């Protein structure tokens, strides 16, 4: 099982996240080093583009949270949309963004497809992810990262197939799971369905100490009164990878992996 922790993974050739310097936040493809031992980074796979830039070896990591891929894709779209209106980018810069967008898209698609396959192969459900439909991007990201860490999850977006009864599938997911992750946001607190999910699991946890609720907050929301007695984690305040590491450590302890 792979965990996101405080130890930085060994840097390997391929997709990387730039963590500091003038290119901080970018996703690129690490292909080679220059004569000064700096990393040569392309906006996409080298076979797709020729332009590149260099960063210090300490400024990149091969660990790219799924959420960061989705965020970077969105940032690039905003920048390209802005450029369509006011043409503030040079053609070379625009091309680099398009290449980087393609890399983010390919990586996200690959991760989501792998996660959907893992869901189909699951024999049991360990973690139920309760979320608002408006927070689906974050929900898919955290579901993917949890499955990459070796956990089996229920995510309605992927766990319920066309033609299946939604209520029955959700009831089964809540019944089988031993952990509930509440993705709390303003939209979540307004959702009657989300309230039904966490209320049902809360009642279950009252009679079964092996069941645990993990409230995570992704905006400035305050958790429901009954949930406020449980220690929660704010993903809106901390670095995503750090918050994910804290959550994973708690889940590993619960499931003794």
N, C-alpha and C positions, 0 to 999 in steps of 0.2 A: 504494500500500500504506500502510495506517495503522499507525503504531507507537506503543506506549506508551513515552514517554521522559520525561526530566526537565523538558521544557517543558510547561507546563499548556495544554491545549487551550482554545480560545476558548469561553467560556460561551455556550450557546445555549438557546433556549426548549425546554422538554420535560423529560424525566427527568434528574435530577441526584442526585449523592451529596453529602451534607453531611459536610465533612471536619473541622470544628472547632466549638467552642461547645457549648451545651447540647443541641443536636440532632445532635451528631456521630454518624455511623454510619447515620443514616436515609437512606432513598431517597424522593425526593419529585418533584413536578412543578413546575418553574419556569414561572410563567405571566406575572408582571408585576413591577414595582417600586413601592415606596411613595414618598411625598414626600421621604424621606430617602435615597433610592437603595438601600434594602435590598431584597433579593429576596423576593418573595411566593411561598411554597412550599405546595402542596397535597399531602396524603397520596396522592392519586391524580389523574387528570385532572379538571379543574374541573367538567366536566359530570357527574361522578359524586359529588362531595362539595362541601360549602360551607365547612367549617372550614379554616383555613390558619394558617401561622406565618411569621415573617420571619427572615432571616439576613443577615449581612453579605455583600457581593458576593465577598469573598475566602474565604468559608466553604463554597463549593460548587463542584463540577466536573461537567462533562457526561461525563467519562470514568468509567464505572462498570464495573469488572472483573466478569466473569460470576461469579467465585467470591464476590464480595461480595454479589451479588444472591441467590445460593443461601444464603449465611450469614444474611443479613437475613431471608429468608423463614423460616428455621429459628428464628431468635431470636424472631420474632413468634409463631410457633406455640407456642414454649415459654411465652411470656408469656401468651398466650390460654389455654393449657392450665392454667397456674397460676391464672389468674383464674377459670376454671371451677370450681376447687376452693375457693378462699378469697375470691373476689369482692373483690379489692383495687383494681380499676380502676373509675373513674367511667364511666358509659355513654358519655360523649363521647370519653374516652380509648380505650375499647374500639373504638368506631366508627372512630376515626382509624387504629388498628392494622389493623383489617379492611380499610380502604381501601388502606393501604400494602401489605398482604399481596397484595391484588389487583393492584396495580401491579407488584410484584416478580414475581408469577406470570405476568402478561401479558408482561413484558419477557423473562423466562427462556424462556417457551414460544416467543416470536418468534425469539429467538436460536438456540434448539435446532433449530427447524424450518428456519431459514435454513442452519444448519450441516449438517444432514442433506441438504438440497438441494445444497449445495456438494459434499458427498462424492459424491453421485450424478453430478455433472457433471465430476468430476476425471478427467483423462486419464492422470495418473501419480500416484505416491505419493512424497512427499519425506520425510515424518516418520512413524515408527511409534511409537505411544504404548503402552508396556508398563505395565500396571497390574493391581492386584488388583481383583477384582469388588467388594470392600468399599469401594474408593476411587473408585467410579464418579462420584460427584458432582464431586469435584475433577477427575477425568479429563475429564468432559464440559466443565467450565469452561475448562480449559486448552486443550482441543481447539478450542473455540469461539473463544477469544481468538487462537489461532494462525491459524485460518482467516480471522478478521477482519483479521489482519495480512498475509494473502496467501499463506499456505503451504497445501500440500495434505497431509492427514494420513490415517493409518489408525487408526481407533478401533474395536475389535471390536464394541462396543455398537451402532454406527451403520453400520459397513462390511460387516457380515455380515448378509445378509437371510435370512428364514425359508426353509428348504429347502436352503440352500447348505451345503457341507461346510466345517466350521469349520477343520479342520487345513489344508485346501488354501488357504483364504482367508488364514489367518495366514502360511503359508509364502510365498504370493505377496507379501503386505505386507512381510515381512522381506526378501525378495529384491529388491524394487523400491526400497525406501527407502534413503536415504543418511544418515539420522539416526535414532537411537533415543533416545527420552526415557523414562528409567526413573523411574517414580513410586514411590519407595522408602518403604515403611512397614513396620511389624511384620507386617502381613498379607501384604504383597508378599514379604517374605523367607521366609514360610512356604509360599508357593505354588510347587508344582512346575512348573506351566505358565509362570509368570513367569520362573522360573529357566531353563527351556528357551528362552524367547524371548530373554533377554539373552545367554545363553551362545551361541546360534546367531549372533546379531548380532556378538558379541565376536569369534568366530572369523572372521566375514566381514571385520570391521574390521582384523584382523591382516594380511590380504592385500590390503586396499584402503584406502589412506590417505585417500581421499575420504569414507569412512564415519566418522561421529563419534557417540560415545555421550555423552548429556547426563544424568547422574544428578541427580535432584532429590529432596530428602528432605522429607517433609511431617510427620514426627513426630520423636521422639528416636532414631530408628534409626541404626545404623552400616552403611555400605554393605558388600557382600561384598568379600572380600580382593582379588580380581582388579579390582574396580571402584574400590577405595579409592585406587589409583594415579592415577585420573582426577580432575581437579578437579570437585567437585560443588557444588551450590547448595542451601542449606537454605531452603525456603519456609516452614518453621515458625518461623523466627527473624526474618525480615524482613517488611516490608510486601509484600503480594502484588504490587501494581503495580510496586514497585521490582524484585523478583525476576523478574517477567515481563519487565521492560525489559531486564535483564541477559541473560536467555535469548534474547530476540528479537534483540538486537544480535549475539550469537554465531551465531544461525541466519542472519541477514542476511549476515554475513561469510562463512559457509560456502557459502551458495547465491548469494552475490553479487547480492543484490536491491537 
